[in-house]
Amino acid sequence: MQLTARGTGPVLSTGWLDDFLERTLHPRLPELRNSDGDGIAFTTVRYPLKKGCDRAALERALTAIPGFDRADDGVWNWHVPAAQGTAAAVPAGVQTFSSTFADGSVSMGHVELMADTLELEANSPQRAQKGRALLEPIVEAFVGEPAVETRTVTEMMASRPADEKPAALPSSGLPPAEERALVQSAIDRHYRGLLDQPVPMLGNVSLRRAARTKKGREKLVEWLKLLENGNARQAADSPMAGYDIGWMWDDLGIGDLRR
């Protein structure tokens, strides 16, 4: 199968387009850190609830922990004042991601009480350890020994191997305006199709499903920011330059979280 611009111009093989989309949609990530300076690695600490656990008492204990605010049924946001959650300096070539609340406090993670487990999630092992130090003296009567899972952004995105060197991308042979229109149309179709497909970085749930929960929205915001930062780094003459994913924020009902 081949695509022809306007049905008359140079023939554009799908191989060129597939290669461009692969490079654009699955780029090699820059070094990512949170506002504490920790490397981003999403960490889940999963505590099994003890048999006969008094859930009401556990919920009261969680709500009483300083810096833990109840956000939803079974969900607590963990935050610290802005001065405690801001890194002093960011080295060149490093991108820093920070989520803040309306009062300026910095999001450190969150806790969710599930049917059989209590789960602490943070975006680095270091933050998860700080969360454990706050949690465990309070909840030890209710839970057993935890299991810890850590995944880097690269692992979650299941991208190509870090040592793989992509070949130089040849010209499509199309005029720049037509090339841009074709690529951006393909990107648009890809993202619209992705709205209802499982995404590894979101815990293998779809964008629409992630947008329904507090925990999912937090991951979704980070994922969309990664896309936007990648788009912003496109060269001015790239066919991808100028593509705006703002419609995704609105479509998913989280436009108010876009900062």
Backbone as a ProteinNet text record, in pm:
[ID]
protein_1_A
[PRIMARY]
MQLTARGTGPVLSTGWLDDFLERTLHPRLPELRNSDGDGIAFTTVRYPLKKGCDRAALERALTAIPGFDRADDGVWNWHVPAAQGTAAAVPAGVQTFSSTFADGSVSMGHVELMADTLELEANSPQRAQKGRALLEPIVEAFVGEPAVETRTVTEMMASRPADEKPAALPSSGLPPAEERALVQSAIDRHYRGLLDQPVPMLGNVSLRRAARTKKGREKLVEWLKLLENGNARQAADSPMAGYDIGWMWDDLGIGDLRR
[TERTIARY]
84.8	0	87.8	48.4	122.2	26.6	78.5	-0.3	49.5	-40.8	-3.4	-64.8	16	-35.2	-125.4	-250.9	-351.9	-375.4	-327	-349.5	-262.4	-172.9	-95	53.4	91.6	230.2	317	442.3	533.4	473	498.1	445.5	524.1	453	514.4	491.8	594.9	577.7	541.1	461.2	424.9	547.3	654.1	776.3	833.7	835.9	886.7	800.9	669	578.1	588.5	594.4	606.5	734.1	843	971.3	962.8	903.9	892.2	805.7	692.5	603.2	669.3	746	816	912.7	985.2	1081.5	1010.9	896.4	824.3	746.3	679.9	593.8	669.1	789.4	867.8	1010	1024.8	1158.8	1237.6	1370.5	1453.3	1433.9	1406.5	1370.9	1492.9	1477.6	1584.2	1586.6	1685.5	1689.1	1579	1498.4	1384	1402.6	1374.7	1383.5	1261.8	1231.7	1125.7	1184.2	1102.9	1148.4	1244.7	1259.1	1359.4	1495.5	1498.8	1621.9	1636	1535.5	1540.2	1508.6	1574	1538.3	1397.4	1318.6	1180.7	1178.6	1115.6	1093.9	969.9	858.6	731.1	733.3	706.1	722.8	591.5	552.3	432.3	472.1	428.7	448.2	311.2	298.3	167.1	163.6	82.8	70.1	-55.4	-43.5	-164.7	-235.7	-367.6	-443.9	-449.7	-434.7	-443.9	-587.6	-601.3	-734	-809.3	-933	-1015	-978.7	-905.4	-863.1	-983.9	-975	-1079.7	-1057.4	-1127.5	-1104.3	-1138.6	-1243.2	-1281.7	-1172.3	-1114.5	-1006	-882.7	-855.2	-741.7	-760.4	-880.7	-907.5	-888.1	-932.7	-913.5	-764.9	-689	-545.3	-474	-512.5	-451	-481.8	-604.5	-645.6	-573.3	-530.8	-463.6	-315.6	-258.2	-116	-93	-3.5	23.9	68.8	8.6	42.9	-37.3	-125.7	-212.2	-353.8	-405	-539.4	-628.1	-743.5	-836.9	-892.2	-875.3	-914.3	-1039.3	-1064.7	-1175.8	-1198.7	-1299.7	-1322.2	-1200.1	-1135.3	-1020.8	-893.5	-887	-768.6	-722.8	-591.6	-531.7	-415.4	-413.7	-300.4	-194.9	-70.1	41.9	115.9	130.9	194.7	281.1	370.9	456.5	453.2	488.3	494.4	592	568.4	649.1	797.8	837	979	1048	970.6	1028.8	1032.1	963.6	951.6	1015.5	1108.3	1170.5	1320.5	1371.9	1515.3	1592.2	1715.1	1795	1843.1	1882.9	1939.3	1910.7	1904.5	1878.3	1993.1	2067.1	2179.1	2131.4	2222.2	2190.4	2150.7	2050.3	2006.9	1908.9	1866.8	1773.7	1639.9	1530.9	1397.7	1339.3	1279.9	1220.3	1069.4	1002.1	857.1	808.9	711.3	657.2	508	431.4	287.6	256.7	180.5	146.7	-4	-46.6	-186.8	-214.3	-340.3	-379.6	-310.8	-278.4	-213.9	-62.4	-10.1	132.4	210.1	145.8	215.4	247.1	352.4	402.6	349.1	295.9	247.7	365.5	366.1	472.3	428.4	298.8	245.8	104.4	54.1	-78.8	-91.7	-193	-221.7	-363.7	-382.3	-516	-546.2	-662.3	-708.6	-793.5	-741.4	-809.9	-886.9	-945.9	-1024	-939	-817.6	-733.2	-596.1	-567.7	-434.8	-443.3	-335.2	-313.9	-193.6	-207.4	-101.8	-52.5	78.6	146.1	213.5	190.1	254.4	329.2	451.3	534.4	613.9	672.6	743	893.2	937.4	1077.1	1086.3	1184.8	1203.9	1234	1306.1	1339.7	1214	1122.3	998.8	915.2	914	839.1	892.7	1024.2	1083.4	1042.5	1038	991.4	845.5	764.4	624.6	609.5	693.8	689.3	722.5	818.8	857.1	741	655.9	538.8	426.4	407.6	294.9	310.3	423.4	434	416.3	466.9	439.5	290.4	213.8	71	-14.3	23.9	-63.4	-15.3	93.3	149.9	52.3	-43.3	-140.4	-244	-251.1	-354.8	-303	-172.4	-118.1	-0.6	31	145.4	265.2	366	487.3	456.6	511.6	476.5	560.2	505.7	579.5	604.2	723.3	760.6	788	728.6	748.8	793.8	901.4	953	971.6	922.9	939.1	982.6	1083	1127.4	1032.2	1041	957.8	985.7	1112.5	1148.2	1085.8	1090.6	1029.8	880.3	818.6	674.1	630	710.3	676.1	716.3	791.2	833.4	894	986.9	1049.3	1158.7	1216.4	1323.4	1445.9	1536.3	1655.7	1737.2	1797.6	1870.5	1988.5	2048.5	2167.3	2133.9	2006.8	1967.2	1984	2056.1	2082	1993.7	1892.8	1807.2	1882.8	1845.7	1908.5	1859.6	1940.3	1901	1773.8	1684.8	1556.5	1568.5	1539.5	1548.8	1432	1445.7	1338	1220.2	1099.8	980.8	963.3	1021.3	1002.3	883	806.6	690.3	728.4	653.8	672.6	651.3	724.1	715.8	573.6	490.5	354.5	272.8	290.1	215	267.6	399.1	459.4	408.1	405.3	358.3	212.4	128.4	-13.7	-33.9	41.5	27.3	69.3	184.7	236.2	142.7	98.8	15	-121.3	-169.8	-294.9	-276.7	-161.3	-134.1	-117.3	-47.8	-29.9	-165.4	-250.3	-382.5	-462.8	-459.8	-531.1	-475.1	-343	-279.4	-329	-326.4	-365.6	-515.1	-597.1	-740.8	-770.5	-698.1	-715.2	-665.2	-571.6	-510.8	-600.5	-700.2	-784.5	-847.6	-878.8	-946	-858.8	-727.1	-634.5	-547.8	-507.1	-421.2	-285	-237.3	-108	-18.8	98.7	184.3	215.2	246.9	285.4	170.2	47.1	-69.3	-115.8	-29.6	-66.8	-151.7	-132.5	-205.2	-356.6	-395.6	-535.5	-541.6	-659.8	-674.8	-673.5	-655.1	-655.7	-790.4	-897.6	-1030.6	-1052.3	-1008.9	-1026.8	-939.3	-816.2	-726.6	-786.7	-856.1	-911.8	-1024.7	-1072.7	-1186	-1145.5	-1017.6	-974.8	-865.4	-851.7	-749.7	-610.4	-583.6	-453.6	-427.9	-530.5	-514.5	-489	-558.3	-539.1	-398	-342.5	-206.6	-106.7	-120.3	-32.1	-57.6	-185.9	-222	-161.3	-163.7	-104.3	44.4	116.3	259.3	283.9	199	215	191.5	87.8	58.9	168.4	225.5	335.1	457.3	481.8	591.8	569.9	446.1	414.8	437.3	387.5	398.7	544.3	623	764.5	836.5	798.3	857.6	821.1	696.5	652.7	724.5	744.8	809.1	954.1	1017	1157.6	1175.5	1066.4	1077.8	1141.3	1226.8	1287.7	1180	1205.3	1105.9	1065.8	1159.1	1128.4	1077.5	1055.9	1003.7	855.7	809.3	666.4	579.8	641.7	568	555.6	639	641.1	503.4	460.2	333.1	214.7	234.9	120.5	82.8	-44.3	-92.7	-184.2	-148.5	-232.1	-331.7	-352	-446.3	-584	-624.6	-756.4	-769.1	-654.5	-660.3	-697.2	-637.4	-671	-821.3	-875.8	-1017.6	-1105.4	-1068.3	-1147.9	-1155.9	-1047.1	-1041.4	-1098.1	-1141	-1202.4	-1106.7	-976.9	-878.5	-807.9	-874.9	-816.4	-774.3	-844.4	-811.1	-680.3	-625.7	-500.5	-379.8	-405.8	-296.7	-228.5	-100.3	-27.1	108.1
-120	0	124.2	226.8	351.9	468.8	579.1	701.1	802.5	875.7	979.4	1110.6	1212.8	1343.2	1399.8	1433.3	1490.8	1401.7	1280.1	1188.6	1214.4	1315.1	1347.6	1363.7	1404.7	1437.2	1313.9	1329.9	1217.8	1109.8	985.9	873.4	861	853	842.7	703.1	624.5	488.2	491	393.5	386	357.4	303.7	279.2	407.5	514.8	644.1	695.2	689.9	741.3	658.4	525.8	440.7	471.8	494.9	524	656.1	756.5	886.7	876.4	805.5	794.2	719.3	617	541.2	631.2	713.8	803.2	910.9	956.8	1064.6	1015.4	901	850.8	770.1	721.6	643	697.6	822	882	829.9	846	817.8	929.5	891.6	991	1062	1189.1	1259.8	1209.8	1250.4	1215.4	1292.3	1221.9	1281.1	1274.1	1384.8	1388.7	1457.8	1423	1495.5	1618.2	1692.5	1818.1	1798.2	1673.9	1643.6	1612.5	1600.9	1563.2	1414.2	1335.3	1190.1	1154.7	1051.3	1000.4	944	974.4	926.5	775	707.3	562.6	535.3	507.6	495.4	373.1	398.6	296.4	274.6	147.7	109.6	22.1	61.6	-19	-75.5	-207.5	-272.5	-353.3	-306.8	-373.6	-462.3	-591	-672.4	-638.5	-627.4	-602.1	-729.1	-713.4	-827.8	-878.2	-1006.2	-1064.7	-994.9	-956.7	-888.2	-742.7	-685	-544.7	-452.8	-363.2	-263.1	-148.6	-152	-55.6	86.8	100.9	233.9	295.1	212.3	261.2	294	212.4	238.4	369.7	395.1	520.1	640.5	628.5	739	761.8	652	663.7	731.7	698.2	758.3	908.1	944.3	1084.1	1169.1	1106	1178.8	1203.3	1140.6	1157.7	1297.6	1376.5	1510.3	1502.5	1586.5	1587.1	1490.3	1411.6	1319.1	1374.6	1412.9	1468.7	1373.2	1346.4	1256.8	1326.5	1262.6	1324	1260.3	1134.6	1060.4	939.2	859.7	738.4	647.8	623.1	533.3	590.9	723.4	784.7	903.2	906.9	1017.3	1075.1	1205.7	1273.3	1302.9	1278.9	1309.6	1430.1	1534.5	1655.6	1719.2	1806.8	1882.3	2028.4	2121.5	2262.3	2283.3	2386.5	2411.8	2418.1	2481.4	2497.6	2364.4	2260.1	2128.6	2040.6	2081.4	1995.2	2050.6	2144.9	2207.4	2181.1	2127	2099.6	2230.4	2233.3	2355.8	2388.3	2287.4	2313	2195.2	2223.2	2119	2117	2007.2	2000.1	2014.3	2054.8	2066.7	1931	1929.6	1806	1724.8	1779.4	1709.2	1782.5	1706.4	1765.3	1732.2	1833.1	1814.8	1822.8	1728.6	1726	1740.7	1829.1	1852.9	1878	1812	1834.8	1911.4	2018.1	2100	2113.3	2145.7	2169.3	2319.6	2355.9	2496	2584.1	2527.6	2607.6	2615.2	2557.9	2561.9	2445	2361.3	2245.7	2145.7	2067.2	1974.6	1834.3	1772.4	1635.1	1539.9	1457.2	1358.9	1218.5	1199.1	1068	1056.5	935.1	916	774.1	755.2	625.4	587.4	459.8	413	284.6	282	164.3	80.3	-36.4	-126.5	-231.8	-328.4	-432.3	-514.5	-550.6	-637.4	-578.7	-459.8	-401.7	-252.5	-200.1	-57.1	-24.9	69.3	94.6	239.2	251.9	381.6	392.8	502.4	524.1	656.9	654.1	773.7	762.5	874.7	868.9	847.4	803.3	761.8	669	577.7	492.2	573.4	684.6	768.2	827	876.2	930.3	819.5	703.2	591.5	555.3	561	530.4	633.7	760.7	865.7	840.7	800	770.3	653.3	551.7	436.4	477.3	568.8	613.7	684.2	750.8	815.4	716.4	623.7	531.4	420.7	352.4	224.3	230.8	335.2	340.7	354.2	406.9	431.6	311.5	243.1	138.3	-3.6	-20.1	-153.9	-251.3	-201.7	-290.9	-343.7	-280.1	-316	-395	-390	-446	-539.8	-620.6	-709.3	-650.3	-734.1	-690.3	-651.7	-539.7	-493.5	-557.5	-552.7	-584.9	-454.1	-437.1	-311.3	-337.2	-255.4	-264.5	-128.6	-126.9	-2.9	-20.8	76.3	73	210.4	212.1	337.4	378.4	503.5	552.2	471.1	442.4	367.1	228.5	162.8	30.2	37.1	140.1	151.9	182.9	254.9	287.6	177.4	76.9	-35.3	13.4	108.9	165.2	74.5	110.2	33.5	31.4	-67	-74.2	53.8	91.5	218.2	222	104.1	103.8	90.7	88.7	78.1	212.8	215.4	339	345.7	434.9	443.5	498.1	449	496.2	637.1	710.3	845	838.6	932.3	933.6	1006.3	939.1	1005.4	1100.9	1184.4	1275.8	1198.7	1248	1183.6	1215.4	1325.1	1368.2	1459	1482.9	1570.4	1714.3	1811.2	1949.7	1955.9	2043.2	2048.7	2061.7	2144	2164.3	2036.6	1962.6	1838.6	1731	1727.1	1630.5	1654.9	1781.7	1816.8	1775	1805.6	1772	1621.9	1544.3	1399.3	1341.5	1387	1335.9	1372.7	1498.7	1539.8	1472.2	1441.6	1366.8	1225.4	1163.5	1028.9	1030.3	1132.4	1145.1	1162.2	1243.5	1268.2	1138.3	1059.9	931.8	839.2	839.1	752.4	787.1	915.6	954.8	933.9	959.2	937.7	789.1	704.4	560.5	512.8	588	548.7	578.8	663.4	704.6	586.2	479.7	363.7	239	257.4	144.9	146.4	27.7	25.3	87.9	168.3	236.2	187.2	128.8	74.1	173.4	299	397.6	432.1	401.9	429.1	303.9	203.1	78.3	-10.6	0.9	-79	-55.6	67.9	107.2	215.6	239.9	339.8	480.1	579.3	718	754.8	711.5	746.2	684.4	559.6	495.4	562	598.4	664.6	795.8	866.6	998.1	989.3	867.8	852.7	849.9	828.5	817.1	918.3	950.7	1045.2	992.6	867.8	808.3	805.5	769.1	764.2	901.2	1003.6	1138.8	1189	1152.7	1195.2	1138	1009.1	946.2	1003.3	1029.6	1081.2	1218.4	1304.3	1437.7	1426.2	1337.6	1319.8	1269.6	1177.7	1121.1	1228.7	1309.1	1414.2	1520.7	1549.5	1646.3	1594.2	1463.1	1404.5	1424.6	1401.7	1422.1	1567.2	1659.4	1801	1845.9	1798.6	1835.9	1780.4	1658.8	1601	1680.5	1722.8	1802.8	1937.9	1995.9	2127.3	2122.5	2003.5	1991.4	1967	1955	1931.6	2051.2	2022.9	2129.7	2203.5	2329	2411.8	2355.2	2285.3	2231.8	2089.1	2034.9	1899.5	1896.2	1789.6	1779	1775.5	1739.7	1732	1866.6	1964.7	2095.8	2160.5	2212.1	2281.9	2194.2	2060.7	1974.5	1996.8	2022.9	2057.2	1946.6	1889.5	1784.4	1840.9	1972.6	2033.7	1969.4	1922.3	1860.3	1735.6	1666.9	1546.2	1579.8	1688	1730	1757.1	1828.9	1864.7	1742.2	1656.4	1536.8	1446	1440.9	1354.5	1422.1	1547.9	1619	1664.2	1684.1	1726.5	1855.3	1934.1	2058.6	2151.4	2141.6	2230.3	2192.1	2072.8	2027.5	2060.6	2118.8	2151.3	2280.9	2272.1	2390.4	2392.8
0	0	0	-75.6	-79.9	-70.4	-18.1	-6.8	-107.7	-169.6	-265.4	-222.5	-203.7	-163.6	-271.6	-233.1	-324.6	-445.9	-443	-553.1	-673.2	-671	-790.5	-764	-640.2	-609.5	-597.5	-546.2	-530.7	-443.1	-475.8	-400.1	-269.7	-157.5	-25.8	28.9	43.7	94.3	240.5	284.1	424.9	509.3	452.1	528	583.6	503.9	551.6	666.4	647	749	876.8	863.1	981.5	1058.3	983.8	1048.3	1124.3	1061.4	1126.9	1251.9	1241.9	1356.1	1470.4	1438.5	1543	1618.8	1546.1	1611.2	1692.7	1642.6	1709.1	1830.5	1816.8	1922.5	2027.7	1993.9	2088.7	2096	2134.9	2140.3	2259.3	2252.5	2367.8	2469.1	2592.7	2693.4	2750.4	2784.7	2857.2	3001.3	3077.9	3219.3	3290.9	3365.5	3432.8	3583.5	3651.3	3797.1	3855.1	3981	4050	4119.5	4191.4	4250	4366.3	4414	4516.1	4453.9	4320.1	4252.9	4232.3	4270.6	4251	4106.3	4054.2	3923.2	3925.4	3821.4	3816.2	3797.3	3891.7	3884.3	3968.2	3902.6	3972	4064.1	4192	4295.2	4369.3	4380.5	4454.2	4571.8	4690.6	4811	4847.4	4839.8	4853.5	4983.7	5080.3	5209.5	5210	5242.4	5256.2	5386.5	5382.2	5503.9	5588.1	5718.1	5807.2	5814.8	5843.9	5856.9	5968.6	5940.5	6039.3	6059.3	5962.7	5972.2	5990.2	6087.5	6111.8	6013	5900.4	5793.7	5838.1	5916.3	5962.1	6049.8	6137.9	6223.3	6140.8	6039	5950.8	5876.3	5827.3	5756	5848.1	5972.2	6066.6	6093.5	6103.8	6129.6	6013.3	5891.2	5773.6	5766.6	5795	5788	5891.7	6000.8	6108.3	6081.7	5979.3	5950	5892	5948.4	5893.3	5747.5	5664.7	5523	5439.7	5502	5429.3	5431.9	5315.4	5304.8	5227.7	5281	5212.8	5089.1	4972.6	4846.6	4787.4	4822.5	4764.9	4854	4821.8	4898.2	4886.3	4999.1	4999.3	4942.4	4918.5	4858	4942	4972.1	5045.8	4966.3	4950.8	4887.1	4992.6	4957	5045.4	4987.5	5067.8	5016.6	5124.6	5082.3	5173.8	5131.3	5221.4	5182.1	5067.7	4988.2	4868.2	4898.4	5008	5040.1	5063.5	5104.1	5130	5005.3	4900.4	4784.2	4659.8	4674.3	4558.5	4557.5	4447.9	4437.1	4421.3	4472.5	4468.9	4328.3	4251.3	4118.6	4027.4	3897.3	3797.6	3699.2	3687.6	3593.6	3449.3	3363.1	3221.2	3166.4	3077.7	3015	3096.7	3210.7	3298.4	3298.3	3291.8	3301.8	3437.5	3501.6	3633.1	3622.7	3689.9	3690.7	3834	3853.5	3987	3976.5	4063.3	4069.3	4197	4184.4	4300.2	4314.2	4435.5	4463.7	4464.2	4477.6	4467	4570.8	4687.1	4791.4	4774.2	4665.9	4639.1	4695.2	4776.6	4831.9	4721.1	4743.8	4642.3	4667	4561.8	4570.9	4580.4	4683.8	4703.8	4664.3	4655.1	4621.7	4674.2	4682.4	4738.1	4792.1	4874.3	4935.8	4899.2	4866.4	4832.4	4908.5	4972.1	5044.3	4950.9	4913.4	4821.5	4902	4831.5	4898.1	4994.4	4952.6	5033.2	5062.7	5012.3	5029.8	5057.4	5112.5	5125.9	5039.6	4943.9	4847.8	4856	4866.4	4861.3	4726.7	4655.9	4527	4529.1	4475.5	4462.9	4334.5	4288.6	4160	4173.3	4292.4	4308.5	4429.1	4431.5	4548.8	4674.3	4658	4773.6	4837.2	4753	4808.2	4871.4	4807.9	4864.6	5002.5	5019.6	5149.8	5254	5214.7	5306.3	5345.4	5246.5	5274.4	5370.5	5353.2	5443.1	5586.2	5599.7	5734	5804.3	5727.4	5784.8	5811.7	5719.7	5725.8	5829	5825.1	5894.2	6045.7	6112.8	6257.2	6289.3	6193.6	6215.9	6177	6068.8	6013.4	6043.2	6119.3	6138.8	6203.2	6280.7	6344.2	6244.9	6128.5	6031.9	5911.5	5886.4	5762.2	5789.3	5686.5	5693.6	5622	5597	5529.3	5385.1	5337.3	5202.7	5092.7	4972.6	4850.2	4778.7	4723.1	4657.6	4510.3	4425.6	4279.9	4229.1	4151.9	4094.9	3945	3868.1	3722.7	3673.2	3589.1	3530.1	3419.1	3378.2	3268.5	3142.3	3117	2997.1	2998.7	3113	3124.4	3103.4	3157.8	3146.4	3004.6	2933.8	2795.3	2699.2	2750.2	2666.2	2534.9	2546.9	2428.7	2376.3	2263.7	2203.6	2293.9	2277.6	2361.2	2353.7	2467.4	2473.9	2378.8	2345.7	2260.7	2112.5	2080	1939.2	1871.3	1762.1	1688.9	1564.9	1562.3	1445.4	1324.8	1209.6	1086.3	1054.1	978.6	938.8	856	878.2	809.6	676.4	564.7	434.6	413.2	312.6	278.2	220	247.2	192.3	44.5	-1.8	-139.2	-157.6	-50.4	-58.6	-26.6	-76.6	-31.7	118.8	189.9	335.7	390.2	328.2	378.6	369.3	258.6	241.6	336.3	353.8	444.6	587	627.4	761.5	780.1	681.2	691.6	703	625.1	626.6	761.5	810.6	937.8	1052.8	1057.9	1169.3	1165.9	1047.2	1036.5	1092.1	1061.8	1112	1263.8	1315.7	1460.4	1528.1	1468.4	1524.5	1531.6	1424.6	1423.9	1530.9	1545.4	1645.7	1785.8	1821.6	1956.2	1980	1879.1	1897.2	1915.4	1843.8	1861.5	1996.1	2054.8	2181.5	2301.2	2285	2396.9	2468.8	2394.9	2453.9	2453.8	2436.2	2434.7	2561.2	2612.7	2732.3	2705.5	2798.7	2788.1	2903.1	2873.7	2980.4	3091.5	3056.1	3157.1	3250.9	3210.1	3293.2	3366.8	3373.6	3439.5	3352.2	3219.5	3121.2	3125.7	3154.4	3139.5	3033.1	2979	2873.6	2931.8	2843.8	2887.4	2949.4	2886.1	2938.2	3076.9	3094.9	3224.4	3330.2	3292.6	3388.2	3436	3347.7	3382.2	3484.4	3513.6	3605.2	3752.2	3782.5	3921.5	3952.3	4079.4	4123.2	4089.8	4120.5	4092.5	3942.9	3865.8	3720.9	3661.4	3712.3	3660.1	3687.4	3802.9	3835.1	3734.2	3702.4	3603.9	3464.8	3435.3	3303.7	3280	3381.4	3368	3337.3	3408.5	3383.4	3241.9	3195.1	3060	2954.1	2970.9	2874.3	2873.8	2991.8	2997.3	2922.3	2930.3	2853.8	2704.3	2659.3	2517	2477.2	2558.9	2524.7	2522.2	2617.2	2618.3	2496.7	2456.5	2336.2	2212.3	2203.2	2089.2	2086.8	2206.1	2213.2	2168.1	2176.3	2137.1	1987.7	1913.6	1769.8	1700.2	1604.6	1525.3	1445.8	1417.7	1349.3	1213.2	1146.6	1013.6	1019.9	1140.7	1153.6	1117.2	1050.5	1019.7	1145	1258.3	1384.1	1453	1414.5	1480.3	1474.7	1587.7	1593.2	1625.4	1635.4	1668.8	1815.3	1839.4	1972.7	2024.8	2140.8	2198.6	2300.4	2296	2389.2	2384.3	2267.5	2254.3	2341.8	2368.4	2450.1	2594.3	2648.2	2784	2795.9	2697.4	2701.1	2681.3	2587	2559.2	2681.1	2757.9	2875.9	3000.9	2987.2	3099.1	3207	3169.7	3269.5	3224.9	3144	3096.3	3208.6	3324.9	3437.1	3503.7	3472.5	3532	3443.3	3327.3	3234	3275.7	3315.8	3360.1	3291.7
[MASK]
+++++++++++++++++++++++++++++++++++++++++++++++++++++++++++++++++++++++++++++++++++++++++++++++++++++++++++++++++++++++++++++++++++++++++++++++++++++++++++++++++++++++++++++++++++++++++++++++++++++++++++++++++++++++++++++++++++++++++++++++++++++++++++++++++++

